[in-house]
């Protein structure tokens, strides 16, 4: 598995990774749509009480699925590329 992850980190084009990750992104967007329909039903029916933990969990699921689905669909394997950090950065860490 690390051999495949190394290919993604180096930024090599790999059609299987492109297809799988972008398809996963579309599946996440479909799941987001389904969660959004549930959230819409929960909002439009007037409940006799305040919002529950379940309602917040459904809305959190919508946000998480939407953000990850858009990222995977638009960028695919480019999300796993290493980003060079300048040595003068406060977050620079060298493994020596």
Secondary structure, DSSP 8 states (H G I E B T S, - for coil): -HHHHHHHHHT---HHHHHHHHHHHHHHHHHHHHHHHHHHHHHHS--SS---HHHHHHHHHHHHHHHHHHHHHHHGGGGGS-----TTSTT-----
